[in-house]
Amino acid sequence: MKKTFIKKAPNRNSPIQGCGAFTLIELLVVIASIAILAALLLPALANAKRKAQQSGCLSNLRQTGLATQMWVDENVGFLPPGRENSTGLWTGQQVSYNQNSKDELVYYIASYLGYKAPDATTRLAPVMFCPGYQRYNQNATSTTMSNVVVYCRTVTNAVGISIDAFGYPPFNGTPGFAASKLTVISNHRSLSEVWLLMDSDQLAFPKAGWVDELPLKPVHGNVRNYIYFDQHISTKKVGKTGEI
């Protein structure tokens, strides 16, 4: 007699063989591992981003320095605003400019940076803005303030004669004075020793009239970026408050 076998339907409520579920402890271990990895990686990523911003700042400084040198070459060796002007530039510089910005460096070098010449329209020159400055500045009103400061009032020779490289505008009833020729600086100090532009922050310029527009601390961590009159760029460690 032939036997008949009836195929039994699978029990859909029974666990699948060979595929055990994760336990709560195993899930917690995985979550903890991910948290540890994130804690290790995030500072490294933040540091890498800060380094990239610092490199961008150095690149911007180099372009600004080259534009300034091109202007000097076409103006018989005088620094902006040139020999035909009896006054000079502010120490703290901005990236916004128009036809009335004659005491700002960007007014003179905008065309050399590839921007439109000054006219009635107010424009920005992003090359003069540090990526880190934009990211870390706590003051929203500082969107027109540059990360760089013109070098003035500290070029001194051995007998104590000061050179105001870019001159100065009239201020508080005091008349302004004109900028110098680049050779005046080189006659007293090597151009590789005198910086043209640098990062600015409240630690570097605690008594500046525009200090409220600056970041609270250096935007590149424990260093600042500089470009010198011989066009080389450099990074220096941050010193004490007021040291530049």
C-alpha positions in Angstrom: 0.0 0.0 0.0 1.4 3.3 -1.1 2.0 5.9 1.7 0.9 9.4 1.2 3.0 12.2 2.7 1.3 15.5 3.5 3.6 18.6 3.4 3.2 20.5 6.6 2.9 24.3 6.3 5.6 26.3 8.0 4.8 27.9 11.3 5.2 31.6 10.5 5.5 32.5 14.2 8.6 30.4 14.8 12.0 32.0 14.6 14.0 31.6 11.4 16.7 29.0 11.9 20.2 30.3 11.9 19.2 34.0 12.2 19.2 35.1 15.8 18.0 38.6 16.8 20.3 41.2 18.4 20.1 41.4 22.1 19.7 44.7 23.9 23.2 44.5 25.2 24.6 44.0 21.8 22.8 47.1 20.5 24.0 49.2 23.3 27.6 48.0 22.6 27.2 49.0 18.9 25.8 52.4 19.9 28.6 53.0 22.4 31.2 52.1 19.8 29.7 54.6 17.3 29.7 57.3 19.9 33.3 56.7 20.8 34.4 56.8 17.1 32.4 60.0 16.6 34.1 61.6 19.6 37.5 60.6 18.2 36.8 61.8 14.7 34.9 65.1 15.2 37.9 67.0 16.7 40.1 65.7 13.8 37.5 66.9 11.3 37.2 70.2 13.0 40.9 70.7 13.0 41.1 69.7 9.3 38.4 72.3 8.5 40.3 75.0 10.5 43.5 74.1 8.6 41.7 74.4 5.3 40.4 77.8 6.3 43.9 78.9 7.3 45.2 77.9 3.9 42.4 79.9 2.3 43.3 82.9 4.4 47.0 82.6 3.4 46.0 82.4 -0.3 43.8 85.5 0.1 46.7 87.4 1.8 49.0 86.5 -1.0 46.6 87.8 -3.6 46.1 91.0 -1.7 49.8 91.5 -1.3 50.5 90.9 -4.9 47.7 93.4 -5.9 49.3 96.0 -3.6 52.7 95.4 -5.1 51.2 95.8 -8.6 49.7 99.1 -7.5 53.0 100.3 -6.1 54.9 99.3 -9.3 52.5 101.5 -11.3 52.7 104.4 -8.9 56.5 105.1 -8.9 57.1 103.1 -5.8 54.6 104.8 -3.5 52.2 102.8 -1.3 48.5 103.5 -1.5 47.0 106.1 -1.6 50.1 107.5 -3.5 52.1 110.6 -3.6 49.3 112.8 -4.9 47.4 112.3 -1.6 48.2 114.3 1.5 46.6 111.7 3.8 46.8 107.9 4.2 44.8 104.8 5.1 43.2 103.6 8.3 44.9 100.9 10.3 41.8 98.7 10.4 40.7 97.8 6.9 37.3 96.8 5.4 36.3 94.7 2.4 33.5 97.0 1.3 34.3 99.8 -1.0 32.7 102.5 -3.2 33.8 105.8 -4.7 34.1 107.4 -1.2 36.4 104.7 0.3 39.6 106.5 -0.3 41.0 105.7 3.1 40.6 102.0 2.5 43.3 99.8 0.8 40.6 98.0 -1.2 39.7 101.2 -3.0 43.1 101.2 -4.7 43.6 97.5 -5.4 40.1 96.3 -6.3 40.8 96.3 -10.0 44.1 94.4 -9.4 42.1 91.8 -7.6 39.7 91.4 -10.5 36.9 93.4 -9.1 35.1 96.4 -10.5 36.6 99.8 -10.0 35.1 102.0 -7.2 31.9 103.8 -8.2 28.6 104.8 -6.5 27.8 101.2 -5.8 29.1 99.6 -2.6 30.7 96.3 -3.3 32.7 93.6 -1.4 36.1 92.2 -2.2 35.9 88.6 -0.8 39.6 88.0 -1.4 40.3 90.3 1.5 38.1 88.3 3.8 39.5 85.3 5.8 37.2 82.2 5.7 37.9 81.6 9.4 37.1 85.2 10.1 33.7 84.8 8.5 33.0 81.6 10.4 34.1 82.5 13.9 33.3 86.2 14.2 30.6 86.6 16.7 29.5 90.0 15.6 27.1 90.0 12.6 27.8 93.7 11.9 31.4 92.9 11.0 30.5 91.6 7.5 32.3 94.6 6.1 35.4 94.3 8.2 38.5 92.6 6.8 40.6 90.0 8.5 43.6 92.1 7.7 45.2 95.2 9.1 47.5 97.6 7.3 51.0 97.7 8.9 51.5 101.2 10.4 53.4 103.0 13.1 55.9 100.3 14.1 58.5 100.3 11.4 61.4 101.7 13.5 65.1 101.9 12.7 68.0 101.7 15.2 67.8 105.3 16.3 64.0 105.2 16.9 62.7 106.9 13.8 59.2 105.6 13.0 57.9 105.1 9.5 54.1 105.3 8.8 54.0 103.1 5.8 50.5 104.0 4.6 50.1 107.4 6.2 46.9 108.1 8.1 43.6 110.0 7.6 42.6 113.1 9.6 41.4 112.0 13.1 39.9 113.9 16.0 41.2 117.2 14.8 44.6 115.9 13.9 45.5 116.4 10.3 46.4 113.3 8.3 49.7 112.6 6.6 50.8 110.9 3.4 52.0 107.3 2.7 55.6 106.5 2.2 57.5 105.0 -0.7 58.4 101.3 -0.3 62.1 102.2 -0.5 61.7 104.3 2.7 60.9 101.1 4.6 63.7 99.1 2.9 66.2 101.8 3.9 65.6 101.1 7.5 64.4 97.5 7.7 64.5 94.4 5.5 61.1 94.1 3.7 61.1 90.5 4.8 60.9 91.7 8.4 58.0 94.1 8.0 54.5 92.7 7.6 52.0 94.3 5.3 48.8 92.6 6.4 47.8 90.2 9.2 44.8 88.5 10.8 43.0 90.6 13.3 41.2 89.7 16.5 40.4 91.2 19.9 43.5 89.7 21.5 45.8 91.4 19.0 44.1 94.8 19.0 42.3 95.1 22.4 42.3 98.9 22.3 41.4 99.5 18.7 38.4 101.7 18.1 36.9 99.0 15.9 37.7 96.1 18.4 34.0 95.2 18.7 33.9 94.2 15.1 36.7 91.7 15.5 36.5 88.0 16.6 37.0 87.4 20.3 40.1 85.3 19.7 42.4 84.2 16.8 40.3 82.4 14.2 43.1 79.9 13.3 43.6 78.6 16.8 47.0 79.5 18.3 48.4 81.1 15.2 47.9 84.1 13.0 48.7 84.6 9.3 50.9 87.4 7.9 52.1 88.7 4.6 55.3 90.8 4.4 56.4 93.6 2.1 58.7 91.2 0.2 55.5 89.2 -0.6 56.3 86.1 1.5 53.6 84.7 3.8 54.1 83.4 7.3 52.3 81.9 10.2 53.3 82.9 13.8 52.2 81.7 17.1 49.8 83.9 19.1 51.5 85.9 21.9 50.2 87.9 24.8 47.3 90.3 24.5 48.3 93.2 22.4 51.3 91.4 20.8 51.2 91.5 17.0 
